[in-house]
C-alpha cells in the first residue's frame, strides 16, 4: 500500500470480534481499503508483500467452504505465512480443550487467528488466552462480521451510498449470525432495515435492534432496494419451527414472480444457497442476483481486515 493509504489507518481495535464496537468511520475505512485490494485482485500478479513475515492461523471448528477459502486466499494474496487447523485429525478429537489449543498456538508464535466455532463468545475467549490478534469468522448464532462487511462492500458497488437504502433480510433471523452482523453494519451506515420470517424464526423484541419486522414477504419486498435471503439454520434448531420446507418456500421463498413484480430488486445471499427453499433456482442464476459478486468481494474485504488489524498491532496493545 502507498503512503496515501497509510494515512487512512485509524482502526482503534486489535481484534475484529463483531461490529458493535466499530464506528461507522472505521467500517467505512475497511470498505475503502477493500476497494484498493479489489483492484489488486484484478492484476495479472494478484499478490502484495504487505503481510510478509506475519503468521496467520485459520482455526475452524465448524465446517466451512467459502469463508475458510476466502480467508486463506486473502492471506496468500498478502504474502502471509498460513497455518490451517480443523478439528478433523486434530488433538481436539483426543480431548484437548480450547484453552490448551490456544496456548499451543501462542507457543507457536502465531500473530493472527481467524476462528470459527459453534459456540458464541469463543473469539472473545481467545483474546484472553493468547496475544494473537483474533478475527471472528463466525461464532455460533452470534456474529459474522466479515460477512457483513463484504455485504456492505457489495452494496457500495451497486449504489452511490448505503445511507437511505431499504434492505430486507428474509429467513431464519433467530438463528443467524449473518443477520445480526448485517443489521449492525447496515444501521451504522444509515440503511433502513426490515426483517421478515415466520414468527417462530423472529427473535423476541427484534425491533429493539432498530429494524422493522414483518411476517409477510410482500410487505418486506414492497419499496425494497435489496433483499438478503438467509439459509434455514436447521442444525441450530432444537425443534421444528415451521410445517415443512415446501410450505416455507411457498410463503417466504423468493421466486421469479417477485423479480417481475419488483423490477429494481437486487438479490443477495451469504451462502450456501438451498435452491428451491429460500431462493428459486431461477432467482439464484438471475442477472439481478449478486451472490457470486459477494463471494469475490469476500477476499478483498478480508485482505483489508487483515491489513488494517496488522498495522494496528504495534499501536494498540
C-alpha positions in Angstrom: 0.0 0.0 0.0 1.3 3.5 -0.8 1.8 6.4 1.6 -1.6 8.0 0.9 -3.3 4.7 2.0 -1.2 4.6 5.2 -2.8 7.9 6.2 -6.2 6.1 6.3 -5.1 3.7 9.0 -7.2 4.6 12.0 -8.7 1.4 13.4 -8.9 1.6 17.2 -9.1 -2.2 17.8 -6.6 -5.1 17.9 -9.3 -7.6 17.1 -12.4 -8.0 15.0 -14.9 -9.8 17.2 -18.0 -8.1 15.9 -19.2 -4.8 14.5 -20.9 -3.4 17.7 -17.6 -1.7 18.9 -16.7 -0.4 15.4 -17.8 3.1 14.4 -19.3 4.0 11.0 -16.0 5.7 10.2 -14.0 2.5 10.9 -16.4 0.4 8.9 -16.0 2.9 6.0 -12.2 2.7 6.4 -12.3 -1.1 5.9 -14.6 -0.7 2.9 -12.4 2.0 1.3 -9.3 -0.2 1.9 -11.1 -3.2 0.4 -11.7 -1.2 -2.8 -8.0 -0.8 -3.2 -7.4 -4.5 -2.6 -10.2 -5.3 -5.0 -8.0 -3.6 -7.7 -5.1 -5.8 -6.7 -7.2 -8.9 -7.4 -7.7 -7.7 -11.0 -3.9 -7.6 -11.7 -2.1 -10.3 -13.5 0.0 -10.9 -10.3 -2.5 -10.9 -7.5 -0.1 -10.7 -4.6 1.4 -7.9 -2.5 4.1 -8.3 0.2 2.0 -6.5 2.9 1.9 -9.3 5.5 5.3 -10.9 4.7 6.6 -12.3 8.0 3.2 -12.4 9.6 1.8 -15.9 10.5 -2.0 -16.4 10.4 -3.8 -19.4 11.7 -7.2 -20.4 10.3 -8.8 -22.1 13.3 -12.0 -23.6 12.1 -14.0 -25.8 14.5 -17.1 -25.8 12.2 -17.4 -26.9 8.6 -16.8 -24.1 6.1 -16.0 -23.7 2.4 -16.5 -20.1 1.3 -15.3 -18.4 4.5 -12.3 -20.6 5.1 -11.1 -20.4 1.4 -11.7 -16.7 1.3 -9.6 -16.1 4.4 -6.8 -18.4 3.0 -6.8 -16.7 -0.3 -6.7 -13.3 1.3 -3.8 -14.3 3.5 -1.9 -15.7 0.4 -2.6 -12.5 -1.6 -1.0 -10.6 1.3 2.0 -13.0 1.4 1.4 -14.1 4.9 2.5 -17.5 6.3 -0.5 -19.7 6.8 -1.4 -22.4 9.3 -4.7 -24.2 8.7 -6.4 -26.0 11.5 -9.5 -28.1 11.6 -10.9 -30.5 14.2 -10.7 -33.5 11.9 -7.4 -35.2 12.7 -6.5 -32.7 15.4 -5.9 -33.1 19.1 -9.4 -31.7 19.8 -10.6 -35.2 18.8 -8.4 -36.6 21.6 -9.9 -34.3 24.2 -7.7 -31.2 24.0 -9.5 -28.2 25.4 -10.0 -24.9 23.5 -7.7 -23.2 26.1 -4.9 -25.7 25.5 -5.3 -25.3 21.7 -5.0 -21.6 22.2 -1.9 -21.9 24.4 -0.3 -24.1 21.8 -1.0 -21.5 19.1 0.6 -18.9 21.4 3.7 -21.1 21.8 4.0 -21.4 18.0 4.2 -17.6 17.9 1.2 -17.1 15.6 0.4 -13.4 15.0 -3.3 -13.6 13.9 -6.1 -16.1 14.2 -9.2 -16.3 12.2 -11.6 -18.5 14.2 -14.9 -20.1 13.5 -16.7 -22.0 16.3 -20.2 -23.3 17.0 -20.3 -21.6 20.4 -20.9 -17.9 20.8 -18.1 -16.0 22.6 -15.2 -18.2 21.5 -13.4 -15.3 19.7 -13.7 -13.2 22.9 -12.4 -16.1 25.0 -9.3 -16.5 22.8 -8.4 -12.9 23.3 -7.8 -13.8 27.0 -5.8 -16.9 26.2 -3.3 -15.6 23.6 -1.5 -12.4 22.5 -2.5 -13.1 18.9 -5.0 -10.8 17.1 -8.4 -12.5 16.7 -10.7 -12.3 13.8 -14.2 -13.7 14.3 -15.0 -15.9 11.2 -18.4 -16.8 12.8 -19.3 -17.8 16.3 -22.5 -19.8 16.7 -25.6 -17.6 16.1 -23.8 -14.5 17.5 -21.8 -12.7 14.9 -20.1 -13.0 11.4 -18.5 -9.5 11.0 -16.5 -10.2 7.8 -19.6 -11.5 6.0 -21.5 -8.3 6.9 -18.5 -6.2 5.7 -18.4 -7.9 2.4 -22.1 -7.5 2.0 -21.8 -3.7 2.7 -18.9 -3.5 0.2 -21.1 -5.2 -2.4 -23.9 -2.8 -1.8 -21.5 0.2 -2.2 -20.5 -1.2 -5.6 -24.1 -1.1 -6.8 -25.4 2.0 -5.1 -24.0 5.5 -4.6 -24.3 5.1 -0.8 -25.6 2.7 1.8 -27.3 5.5 3.5 -31.0 5.5 2.8 -31.1 2.1 1.2 -34.0 -0.1 2.0 -32.8 -3.6 2.8 -35.0 -6.6 3.7 -33.4 -9.6 5.4 -35.6 -12.7 4.9 -35.3 -16.1 6.5 -34.1 -17.6 9.8 -33.4 -14.4 11.7 -33.5 -16.0 15.1 -30.5 -18.3 14.5 -28.5 -16.2 12.0 -25.2 -14.6 12.9 -25.2 -13.1 9.4 -28.5 -11.3 10.2 -27.2 -9.9 13.5 -23.9 -8.5 12.0 -25.6 -7.1 8.9 -28.3 -5.3 11.0 -25.5 -3.7 12.9 -23.4 -2.7 9.9 -26.4 -1.6 7.8 -27.8 0.6 10.6 -24.4 2.1 11.4 -24.1 3.2 7.7 -27.6 4.6 7.6 -29.7 2.0 5.8 -33.3 1.2 6.6 -33.6 -2.5 7.6 -36.7 -4.8 7.7 -36.6 -8.4 8.8 -39.1 -11.0 7.6 -39.7 -14.5 8.7 -42.3 -16.8 10.3 -43.0 -15.6 13.8 -41.2 -18.7 15.2 -38.0 -17.6 13.4 -38.1 -13.9 14.6 -36.1 -13.1 17.8 -38.1 -11.8 20.7 -38.2 -8.0 20.6 -36.2 -7.8 17.4 -37.4 -4.3 16.9 -35.0 -3.2 19.7 -32.2 -3.6 17.1 -33.6 -0.6 15.2 -35.4 -2.7 12.5 -39.0 -3.2 11.4 -40.3 -6.7 11.5 -43.0 -8.5 9.4 -44.2 -12.0 8.8 -45.5 -11.1 5.3 -43.0 -11.4 2.4 -44.8 -8.9 0.1 -44.6 -6.3 2.8 -40.9 -6.8 3.2 -40.3 -6.5 -0.6 -42.5 -3.5 -1.3 -40.3 -0.5 -1.9 -37.2 -2.6 -1.1 -33.8 -2.0 -2.9 -32.2 -5.2 -1.8 -33.4 -8.5 -0.4 -31.0 -10.6 1.5 -32.2 -14.2 1.8 -30.8 -16.4 4.6 -30.4 -20.1 4.8 -32.6 -22.0 7.3 -30.3 -22.9 10.2 -31.8 -26.4 10.7 -28.7 -27.5 12.6 -29.3 -24.8 15.3 -33.0 -25.5 15.7 -33.9 -27.8 18.6 -37.5 -28.2 17.3 -39.4 -27.9 14.1 -40.3 -24.3 13.8 -42.3 -24.4 10.6 -44.6 -27.1 9.0 -42.3 -28.0 6.1 -39.6 -26.8 3.7 -42.2 -26.8 0.9 -44.5 -24.5 2.8 -41.6 -22.3 3.8 -40.7 -21.8 0.2 -44.3 -21.1 -0.8 -44.6 -18.3 1.9 -41.0 -16.9 2.1 -39.0 -18.2 -0.9 -38.0 -15.5 -3.4 -39.3 -16.5 -6.9 -39.3 -15.2 -10.4 -42.7 -13.6 -9.8 -41.2 -11.4 -7.2 -38.5 -10.2 -9.6 -41.2 -9.4 -12.1 -43.3 -7.5 -9.5 -40.3 -5.6 -8.2 -38.1 -4.8 -11.3 -35.4 -3.0 -9.4 -34.9 -5.5 -6.7 -31.4 -7.0 -6.2 -30.8 -10.4 -4.6 -28.2 -11.3 -2.1 -27.4 -14.5 -0.1 -24.5 -15.3 2.2 -24.4 -18.9 1.1 -24.6 -21.8 0.9 -27.9 -21.4 -1.1 -30.6 -24.1 -0.8 -32.1 -23.9 -4.2 -35.9 -24.2 -4.1 -36.0 -23.2 -0.4 -35.0 -19.6 0.3 -34.4 -18.8 -3.4 -35.9 -20.4 -6.5 -33.2 -21.8 -8.8 -34.0 -19.3 -11.5 -33.6 -16.4 -9.0 -30.1 -17.7 -7.9 -29.0 -17.6 -11.6 -30.8 -14.3 -12.5 -28.8 -11.3 -13.7 -30.1 -9.4 -10.6 -28.6 -11.9 -8.3 -25.2 -10.6 -7.0 -24.4 -13.7 -4.9 -21.2 -14.5 -6.8 -20.1 -10.9 -6.5 -20.4 -11.3 -2.8 -18.0 -14.3 -2.9 -15.5 -12.4 -5.0 -15.6 -9.3 -2.7 -15.1 -11.5 0.3 -11.4 -11.9 -0.5 -10.8 -8.2 -0.9 -12.7 -7.3 2.3 -10.8 -9.9 4.3 -7.5 -8.6 2.9 -8.5 -5.2 4.2 -9.3 -6.5 7.6 -6.1 -8.5 7.9 -4.0 -5.5 6.7 -5.7 -2.9 8.9 -5.5 -5.0 12.0 -1.9 -6.0 11.4 -0.7 -2.4 11.2 -2.7 -1.5 14.3 -1.0 -4.2 16.4 2.0 -2.2 17.4 0.0 1.0 18.1 -2.8 -0.7 20.2 -1.6 -3.1 22.9 
